[in-house]
Amino acid sequence: MKRVLIVGASGGIGAALSAGLRSAGAEVIGLSRSVDGLDVTDEVSVDHHLDALEGPFDGLIVASGALEIEGAAPEKTIKAVTAQAMADQFAVNAIGPALILRHAPRLLARSERSVCAVLTARVGSIGDNRIGGWTSYRAAKAAANQIVRTTSIELARTHKSCVCVALHPGTVATAFTQKYLGRHKSVLPEEAATHLIDVMAALTPEQTGGFFDWAGKEVAW
């Protein structure tokens, strides 16, 4: 990728992706809440920041997201679900990416290969869910996967060489996940970013609309 827009560029993975792509020679435009004031839960904020950008980009990466919002930890059981916590999860992890992706047709290159990637999570897989829990986060990430799938179908009509995918970065050791790592094997953001950049480089337009992990393996919906 030569010119890439990264939303969520100040987070652990977003910052590592920015650094990795820049070191490979790409021009990276980064947007984030902490640096630029972009609030992905606010439609006006999203439109204000993205309308100001000029395409074409051959890469659009949505790396924004949240696991714990307003102190609400992932639920251990369905009995712990609250309307507010679930609404907050959908606002950040599903609606936010949708508001960003609606700018993709204008911003992405039409005449050459492009990548449109949203970082979701394996726990958003319905088929892979074996232990329950984390209802709101799982549901929001599953919704994000559906948003990516739908966007990929529409982009394929006008952007024939576009690869629009959901990506699972693995369990990454960041402030985002620190409290929940436990005994799970994790990787540093820089390693996760390297894997994701390699995956995005290898995917083809025939794989658009898919859900892939950090190793390029397809994840069940």
PLY file of the C-alpha trace (Angstrom):
ply
format ascii 1.0
element vertex 221
property float x
property float y
property float z
element edge 220
property int vertex1
property int vertex2
end_header
0.00 0.00 0.00
1.26 3.45 -0.92
-1.25 5.84 0.66
-3.17 4.66 3.71
-5.79 6.16 6.00
-5.82 4.70 9.51
-8.68 5.52 11.85
-7.67 4.85 15.43
-4.04 5.65 14.67
-3.09 6.57 18.23
-4.08 3.24 19.80
-1.67 0.39 20.39
-2.31 -1.50 17.16
-3.14 1.62 15.14
0.12 3.30 16.09
2.10 0.15 15.31
0.38 -0.19 11.93
1.17 3.45 11.17
4.83 2.97 12.05
5.11 -0.29 10.13
3.54 1.09 6.97
5.60 4.26 7.09
8.78 2.24 7.46
7.74 0.36 4.32
7.50 3.66 2.44
3.78 4.34 2.61
2.22 7.74 3.17
0.01 7.32 6.24
-2.78 9.68 7.22
-3.81 8.96 10.80
-6.95 10.02 12.62
-7.84 9.43 16.25
-9.87 10.83 19.09
-6.94 11.69 21.34
-4.92 13.51 18.67
-7.48 14.83 16.18
-10.75 14.86 18.09
-12.38 12.28 15.85
-15.26 10.63 17.74
-16.39 7.54 15.83
-19.63 7.49 17.82
-20.55 10.95 16.55
-21.83 11.09 12.97
-21.07 14.80 12.64
-17.49 14.29 13.87
-16.86 11.41 11.47
-18.20 13.33 8.48
-16.29 16.48 9.44
-12.94 14.67 9.54
-13.40 12.36 6.56
-15.03 14.92 4.28
-11.87 16.99 4.67
-9.74 14.23 3.14
-8.88 13.91 -0.52
-8.50 10.49 -2.11
-7.53 8.26 -3.57
-6.20 5.97 -0.84
-5.17 2.41 -1.61
-5.59 1.49 2.05
-8.29 2.26 4.62
-7.84 0.63 8.02
-10.31 0.99 10.87
-8.31 0.24 14.02
-10.58 1.99 16.50
-12.44 0.02 19.15
-13.00 -0.50 22.86
-13.38 -3.44 25.19
-14.30 -1.62 28.38
-16.39 1.54 28.09
-17.33 3.88 30.94
-16.06 1.29 33.41
-18.36 -1.45 32.14
-16.30 -4.65 31.95
-17.22 -7.49 29.57
-20.08 -9.50 31.05
-19.32 -12.92 32.48
-22.94 -13.97 31.95
-26.04 -12.87 30.05
-27.52 -11.96 33.45
-25.07 -9.06 33.68
-26.12 -7.37 30.41
-27.36 -3.80 30.65
-28.93 -1.71 27.92
-26.44 1.13 28.33
-23.32 -1.05 28.22
-24.57 -2.85 25.12
-25.50 0.40 23.41
-22.04 1.79 24.14
-20.38 -1.29 22.66
-22.42 -1.03 19.47
-21.74 2.71 19.20
-17.95 2.24 19.27
-17.41 -1.19 17.71
-20.19 -1.42 15.10
-21.80 1.92 14.32
-18.43 3.68 14.36
-16.92 1.47 11.64
-20.13 1.78 9.60
-19.96 5.58 9.70
-16.35 5.41 8.52
-16.98 2.85 5.79
-19.70 4.93 4.20
-16.85 7.21 3.07
-14.92 4.30 1.55
-16.42 4.50 -1.98
-15.24 8.08 -2.37
-11.86 7.71 -0.70
-10.64 4.39 -2.11
-8.89 4.07 -5.45
-11.07 2.62 -8.20
-8.55 1.79 -10.90
-6.01 -0.13 -8.81
-5.91 -2.64 -5.97
-7.00 -1.28 -2.62
-7.52 -2.69 0.85
-10.35 -1.75 3.20
-9.83 -3.50 6.53
-11.69 -3.33 9.84
-10.04 -4.80 12.92
-12.72 -6.86 14.63
-12.09 -9.90 16.86
-12.37 -13.67 16.86
-14.84 -13.41 19.75
-17.19 -11.81 17.23
-17.39 -15.15 15.44
-20.73 -16.85 16.09
-19.46 -20.22 14.88
-16.37 -20.08 17.07
-18.20 -19.19 20.29
-17.75 -22.11 22.69
-17.71 -20.56 26.16
-20.27 -17.74 26.20
-19.81 -14.52 28.12
-18.82 -11.08 26.81
-22.27 -10.75 25.23
-22.20 -7.06 24.33
-18.65 -7.04 22.94
-19.22 -10.27 20.99
-22.46 -8.97 19.52
-20.95 -5.63 18.51
-18.01 -7.31 16.80
-20.35 -9.74 15.03
-22.31 -6.73 13.80
-19.08 -5.14 12.59
-18.33 -8.30 10.62
-21.73 -8.07 8.92
-21.10 -4.41 8.14
-17.78 -5.33 6.50
-19.40 -8.14 4.51
-22.16 -5.85 3.24
-19.71 -3.09 2.37
-17.54 -5.54 0.45
-20.45 -6.54 -1.77
-21.26 -2.93 -2.60
-17.62 -1.92 -3.16
-17.11 -4.85 -5.54
-19.58 -3.24 -7.96
-17.51 -0.10 -8.41
-14.07 -0.98 -7.04
-13.27 -4.21 -8.85
-9.81 -4.59 -7.33
-10.78 -3.78 -3.74
-10.20 -6.22 -0.89
-12.65 -5.39 1.92
-12.18 -7.63 4.95
-12.55 -8.06 8.69
-9.29 -8.89 10.46
-8.57 -10.52 13.81
-5.20 -9.20 15.04
-4.72 -11.85 17.70
-4.46 -11.17 21.43
-2.37 -8.03 21.56
-0.75 -6.72 24.74
-2.04 -3.14 24.96
-3.74 -0.95 27.54
-6.93 -2.08 25.79
-6.44 -5.72 26.85
-4.13 -5.56 29.87
-6.75 -6.48 32.47
-8.05 -9.42 30.46
-4.96 -11.21 29.19
-4.78 -13.72 32.05
-2.99 -16.83 30.79
-3.73 -16.07 27.14
-0.72 -15.88 24.90
-0.28 -12.35 23.62
1.96 -10.48 21.21
3.29 -6.94 21.20
1.51 -4.40 18.97
4.53 -4.21 16.65
4.42 -7.96 16.01
0.66 -7.90 15.47
1.04 -5.01 13.03
3.71 -6.86 11.04
1.43 -9.88 10.71
-1.55 -7.77 9.66
0.45 -5.84 7.07
1.63 -9.13 5.56
-1.94 -10.48 5.49
-3.30 -7.35 3.81
-0.53 -7.52 1.22
-1.31 -11.14 0.37
-5.12 -11.02 0.14
-6.69 -10.89 -3.31
-9.93 -9.30 -4.58
-11.37 -12.82 -4.78
-11.16 -12.94 -0.98
-13.05 -9.71 -0.42
-15.80 -9.95 2.15
-13.92 -12.49 4.25
-12.88 -12.66 7.90
-9.21 -13.51 8.44
-6.87 -13.81 11.39
-3.34 -12.49 11.86
-1.92 -15.53 10.07
-4.18 -15.11 7.03
-6.40 -18.03 7.99
-10.14 -17.63 7.46
-12.23 -17.31 10.63
-15.73 -18.77 10.86
-18.57 -16.29 10.84
0 1
1 2
2 3
3 4
4 5
5 6
6 7
7 8
8 9
9 10
10 11
11 12
12 13
13 14
14 15
15 16
16 17
17 18
18 19
19 20
20 21
21 22
22 23
23 24
24 25
25 26
26 27
27 28
28 29
29 30
30 31
31 32
32 33
33 34
34 35
35 36
36 37
37 38
38 39
39 40
40 41
41 42
42 43
43 44
44 45
45 46
46 47
47 48
48 49
49 50
50 51
51 52
52 53
53 54
54 55
55 56
56 57
57 58
58 59
59 60
60 61
61 62
62 63
63 64
64 65
65 66
66 67
67 68
68 69
69 70
70 71
71 72
72 73
73 74
74 75
75 76
76 77
77 78
78 79
79 80
80 81
81 82
82 83
83 84
84 85
85 86
86 87
87 88
88 89
89 90
90 91
91 92
92 93
93 94
94 95
95 96
96 97
97 98
98 99
99 100
100 101
101 102
102 103
103 104
104 105
105 106
106 107
107 108
108 109
109 110
110 111
111 112
112 113
113 114
114 115
115 116
116 117
117 118
118 119
119 120
120 121
121 122
122 123
123 124
124 125
125 126
126 127
127 128
128 129
129 130
130 131
131 132
132 133
133 134
134 135
135 136
136 137
137 138
138 139
139 140
140 141
141 142
142 143
143 144
144 145
145 146
146 147
147 148
148 149
149 150
150 151
151 152
152 153
153 154
154 155
155 156
156 157
157 158
158 159
159 160
160 161
161 162
162 163
163 164
164 165
165 166
166 167
167 168
168 169
169 170
170 171
171 172
172 173
173 174
174 175
175 176
176 177
177 178
178 179
179 180
180 181
181 182
182 183
183 184
184 185
185 186
186 187
187 188
188 189
189 190
190 191
191 192
192 193
193 194
194 195
195 196
196 197
197 198
198 199
199 200
200 201
201 202
202 203
203 204
204 205
205 206
206 207
207 208
208 209
209 210
210 211
211 212
212 213
213 214
214 215
215 216
216 217
217 218
218 219
219 220
